Amino acid sequence: MQQNQGDTSLPDFFMTADYLKRRKTVAAQMKSRGLDGLLVTNRANWFYLSGFTGESGGMIVTVDTTILITDARFSLQAKQETHGVKIQLQKGLLYPALGQFLRREKLGKVGFDPRQLTVAECQAVRKGAGTNCKTVEAQGIVEGLRRRKDAGELAVMRKAAVLADAVMERAIKMLRPGMRESEVAAEIEYHMRKLGASGPAFETIVASGTRAALPHARPTAKRLRKNELVVLDLGVILGNYCSDMTRTVCLGRAPGRVRSWYTAVQEAQAAGVAAVQAGASCGQVDAATREVLKKSRLEQYFVHSTGHGLGLEVHEEPRVARGQEFRLESGNVITVEPGVYVEGIGGIRIEDDVAVSAKGSEVLTRLKRDLIEL
């Protein structure tokens, strides 16, 4: 995940009290699981708990304190960015150093997220920690908290969505037959930074013609042609938070069947957005989009899940897919992005960012969703 350093386009929404409150919540969850400490190795989680945006290090949260171990490249940055965190200079390789810290502090039972460490990294931590420190799997403690955005986070995400709208609007206006997909993607990412983003939330997708049938197509040297569909999927990082949106454009007049497919996707997306509310399960949101496409006999061409959580990372909890039982709550931010992909013809996807509120939902990305024919 790219981090935003030195971004002056936003006020500091996150104060010492925010980070302290988050760490106290983590400590309470650790205590309930019988843990003396939690090893945090995910960069988004560092920022969430401390404000640190460096690229290397490890954090140990205990009931009483939080320690960030990082190397000399980031020690000054850590002191400047963090709030109420002890900074310790790393000696030697990172993961043995983390283990050795656990040994010195005589922590008996320490949790870690197995999704954030390789086998080799975990072995290095355990070797450094010694036999008196028991490291156990404790998955998703911080990620579970990150699912629910507070008022400050939502304020940043609204701005990130507005910026994505502006970039998408510029991208659509510049589309011309003869442009290369890679050229369009480069222009999009240039405008992101020009408008204040620290960078793209993910590699921008520009997929035209038959390549639009590839949901995660990477831009190529292919030139846009008249009477083709073009899928544009982009997101920005602003104030460390991500936005993510997709629009589909036709370079010319769309044939009748493409128009009918587009209408079906648009209605499916609207149904999914309407289903987003506190108490609804993620599976119900997914089912709402699929039901519309099923009635149009297009369900078999919808080959991915309806959406995903959004925040400090472009893909985070919760997952909006078939059978997902997690019930949405106020503060969750998810994408709703049904699509239809037909081999040999192209694809259509419409995606927006939606925040769950006590009164229903708020669509953060607002650029119009009607079929655009250029």
N, C-alpha and C positions, 0 to 999 in steps of 0.2 A: 504494500500500500504506500502510495506517495504521501508524504506529509507536507504540510504547509508551514514554512518557516518565514518569519518576517512579513507576514501578511498584514498590511496596514489598512485594508479596506473594511475591516470589521472592528468594532469595539471589543474589549475583552469581556465576553459574556460570562466567563467562568472564573469565579473568585476562589480564594483559599477555602472558604466554607463549602463550596461545591465539591471540591476534591476530598476534603476531610469527611464530609458526609458519605461519599461513595466508599471511602476506605473503611469507615466504621461499619457500613452495611456489609462489606466483604468480610470484615473481621467477625461480625455476628454470625454470618453463614459458616465461616470456618469453625467457630466454636461449636455450632450445632452439629458439625460433622466430626468433631473431636480432633481438629487439626491445630497444630501449634503454629503453622505457617503455610503460606501459599506462594509458590514460585510462579511468577508471571513473565512469560517470554514473548508475548504477542505485542507488537508495536502499538496497535490501536488501543489495547488494554493499558499500556503505559500512559498514553495520553489521557485516557479516560480517568485514571486514578491519580495523575500527578501533573499533567500538562507537558511532559517531556516528549519531544518530537525527534529525538535522535534515532540513529539507524542501528545501533548496536548496544546491547546491554541485557540486563535481567533485573527483575524487581522481586523482592521478598517482602510480603505483607505478613506481619504478625499481629497479635491482639493489641500490642502496645505501640508499635512503630512500623514505618515503611522504609526500606533501604533500597536504593538504586545503585547497582554495580555497573559501571561502564568504563570504557577506556579513555585515555588522555585526549582523544580526538573530540570527545563529547562531554568531558567533565565540566568545562566552563559553561557550555550550553545547558547542561543539566542544572547547574546552580542558578542560572538565570531564569529557567522556565518552570522549575518545580515549586511546589507549595507544601511546606512542612514535611519534606522528605530528606532523609540522610543520604548523602552522596558518598560512595566509596569507590576509590580508583581500582580498577581491575588489574590484577597481576597475573601475567601468563594468559593462557587460553580461557575463553569465557566460561565454558561449561564446567571445567574442573574448578575454576575460581568460584562459581556459584556453589558447587558442592562443598568446597573448603569453607566457605562462609557458613553454610548450614552446620558443618562440624564444629566450627569455633563457637557458634552461638548455642550449641548443644540443643538444637531443636529436635524433638523426638519424632514427630509425625508431620510430614510436609506434603501438601497436595500439589499436583501439577496437572495440566491439561494434556493428555496424550496426543491430541490433535495438533499441538503446537511444538512438539519435540520429536526429532527423529530418534530411532532406536539408539544410534551412536551417541547422540547428545544426552539422552536419558542415562545411558551407561556411564558417560563421563561425569554427570552430576552425582550419580549414586556412588561411583568410585571415590570421588572427592569427599562426599558426605560421610563415608564410613558406615560401619555396621550399626552404630547406635542411632542413626537417623533413618527412619523408615519413610521412603517416598511412595506415595499412593496416588492413584488416579482420582482426580477431582475435577471432572469435566464441566465446563460451562458456567462457573460461578460468576465471573465478570461479564461474560457474554449475556447471561440471563438478566443482569442489571441493565446492560446496554440496550436491550430490546425496548425498554420504556424510556423515551426521551423526555427530558424536563423542558421547562419553558425556554431556557437559554438555548438548548440544543435545537428545539423546533424553530426558534428565531433564525438561527444560522441556516438551517435546512431550507427554510422559506427563501432566503436570499440565494442559496445555491440553486434552487429550482428556478427562480426568476432569471438568474444568469444563464441557465441551460436553455430556457425559453428564448432568450435573446440570441444566443449562439445558433440555435436551431433555425430561428427565423432568418438570420443572415445566411445560413447554409442553404436553405431552400431557395432563396433569392438568387444565389450565385450559380445554381446548377444549370449547366448547358451541355448539349450533346458535344462530344469531342473531349470533354474533360476526363482525366484519368481518375479512377476511384481514389488512388493514393494522393492525388493532387487535392481532391475535395477534403479528404481526411486531414491533410496538412493545413489547409486553410481553416478548417474547423478548430483545430487545436491552437492555431495562431490566434484566432479571435477569442478563444477561451482566456488566454493569458492577457490579451490586450484589454479585455473587459474586466479583469481583476482576479480571475481564478489562478490558483497556484499550479494547475495542470489538469489533465484529464483523469477522471476516476477509473478509467479502463481504456484499453486500446479502442479508439473510435471505429465503429463499423460503418462502412460504406459498401453496399452490395447492390449491384445493378444487373438487370436482365435475368438470365437463368441463375446467376449467382445469388440473387435475392432469395432463392429457395434454401440457402444455407443460413440457419439462424445466427451463427457466430462467425460469419465470413469475415476474413481480414481483407482490408483494402489491397487491391492489386493494381497493376499497370493497365488493366482493362479500361477502355474508353466508354463513357456513357453514350448510349445511342437513343435516337428518337423512338418513341412508342415503347419504351421500357419502364418497368417499375424500378424505383431506387429506394432501398431501405437505409435510413439514417438512424443510427443508435449511438447516442453520445451522453456523456455525463461529465460534470466538473467537480473539482475539489475546491471548496471555499471554506476558510476557517476550519480546515481539517475534515469537514463533513461532505458527503457525496450526494450528487443528484444523478438521475438516470432516466432518460426518456427516449422514445422512438417515434418517428413519423415515417410514413411511406408516401412517396411522390410518384406520379406518372409523368414521364417526359413526352407529352402529347396527349391525345384523346384515348382514354382507356376503353378497351372493348367491353361489350355487355357483360360477359362472364366475370371479368376482373372487377367491374363495378359491383356486381352482386356479391362477390367474395369480400370486397372492401366493406360493403354495407354490413355483411354478417360479422366481420371482425369488429367493426365499430360498435355494433349492437352488443356483441359479446363483451367488449371492454366496458361499455356502459353498465352492463348487468353486473360485471365483476366489481366495479367501483361502487355501485348501489348496494352490494352485499357487504361492503366493508363497514363494520360497526362493532362497537364493544360488545363482546359476548359471542360474536359469530366465530366459528372455527375457520382456520385457514383452508380446510378441506371444503367448506361450504362456499367460500369465495371462488375456489378453483372450479367447483361444480357449476356455479352460476355461469361462468364463461363457457364451459363445455356444453351446457345444455342448449345455449343459443346456437353454437356451431353444429351440434348434433341435429337440430331441427333443420338446418340448412344443408345437411349431409356433408359437412366439412370437418367433422371431428377427427377423422383419420389423418387430416393434414395439420393438425395441431400437435406438434411433436415434443413440446417441452412443458414445464410447469407454468402456472399462471403468474407467479411472481416470487419475490424474495424480500427479506428485510433489507433495510437501507440505513446507513448512518456513517460511522467512522470508516466503515468498509462498504464497498459497493454491493457485496453479497454477505449478509449476516442473518442472524435469526430474526424472525421466524421464517420458515419455508412455506410458501403458498402453493400447495400441490395436492394431488389426490390423497385422500385418507389422512391428511395432517390434522390432528385433533387439538393442537394448540388454539386456545380461544383468544382472540384479539382483545386488547385492553387499551385504554386511553394512553397515548404517548407512543404507541407502535407506529412505525412508518414502513410501508411496504410498496412494492411496485405491483401494478396490474398490467399485464402485457401479453394478452392472447395473440396468436398469429396463425396464419395459414401459409403453408409452404408446398408448392406443387412443382415437382421435378420437371425440368424442361421448359417451365414457364416463368416462375419467379415466386416471390413471397410478399406477404403483407403482415406488418406488425404495428400495433399502436400501444404505446406504453406511457404511463404516467406514474408519478409518485403520490401516494395517498397517506395522509396522517389520520390515525384513529383518534377521535375525541369523545368526550362524554355525551355529546349531542349527535354523534354520527361520524362523519369523516370530513376531511378537508383535502381537496385535490391541490397539490402544490405546484405542479407543472400545468400551465393553463393554455398553451398555444393550441389553436383550433385543431380539431381532429377530423374535419371533413376531407374528402378526397381532393388533393391538389393536383391539377393538371397544368403543366407548364408548356 
